[in-house]
Amino acid sequence: MSHKLSFFGHSAFRIVTEQNLKIWIDPWLDNPQAAGKPDSLDADLILITHAHEDHIGNCLDMARSSATEVVAIHEIQQYLLVKGLPNVTGMNIGGTYITKEVAITMVPALHTSSIQEGDKILYGGEAAGFVIRLEDGLILYHAGDTGLFGDMALIGGMYRPEIIMIPIGNHYTMGPREAACACKFLRAGKVIPMHYGSFPALTGTVEDFNIELKSQQVDTELVELKPGESMSL
C-alpha cells in the first residue's frame, strides 16, 4: 500500500497515508475549481497555512469532533478555539510538532494573514508553509500562499522535500516564473502546482509554469493534478 495525495482545487489537498491517517491542508472545498464534494470529509489532521477564508475554508465544519486535530499558527489556534473547535494545536514558524507519528514543521511564507468578520479585520498571525514528514519518512512541502524568497533554498537543503506543492497563480502569490525559480531552490523530485485558475486575477497557468521550468533548466518533474484527481506517493 502507498500514500495517496488528492487535490481538490485552489490550495486544498488531502493525504491518506499508508496507516490510513487522513491529513487535510487548507480545505476550502467550495472553491470555484471544486469537482463536487470529496468522497469523505473525515480528517485526523487539518493543517491551516494562514487565516484567509479561502484557506481556513471548511475547517470549522470538519473539525467539530475532538478526534480531528487542527494545527495552525498561534493566532489562528486562538480564533478557532473561540469558535468552539475542541482540538486545535498552535505552533509558530521554525517549530516542529510531532503528532500521530507525523512531523509537522512550520516554515515561513511571504503573504498576509487576516480574518474578515463583518466590518472587522482580525489579525491572523504570520502566513506559513508546512514541511510534513510522514510515518515512513516521505517528506512533502506545502508552500501556502507565498511570494518567492531566497530562504526556500534553506528549506530545500535542510528538509529535502521530495514532493512540493507550489502556488503559480500570480497576483496574490508567485507566478509561473517565480514558482519555477522556487523549484530550483527547493530541488524536489516532483512539483504539483496550486492556487491558480480559481479567480480571474489568478492568471498563471500550468502551461506557462512548464515553459518556465524548461527555460530555467529546473530538474523537477511537473505533476498536474486536476481538481478531484489523486496520485500515489
Secondary structure, 3 states (H helix, E strand, C coil): CCCEEEECCCCCEEEECCCCCEEEECCCCCCCCCCCCCCCCCCCEEECCCCCHHHHCCHHHHCCCCCCEEEEEHHHHHHHHHCCCCCEEEECCCCEEEECCEEEEEEECCCCCEEEECCEEEECCCCEEEEEECCCCCEEEECCCCCCCCCHHHHHHHHCCCEEEEECCCCCCCCHHHHHHHHHHHCCCEEEEECCCCCCCCCCCHHHHHHHHHHCCCCCEECCCCCCCEEEC
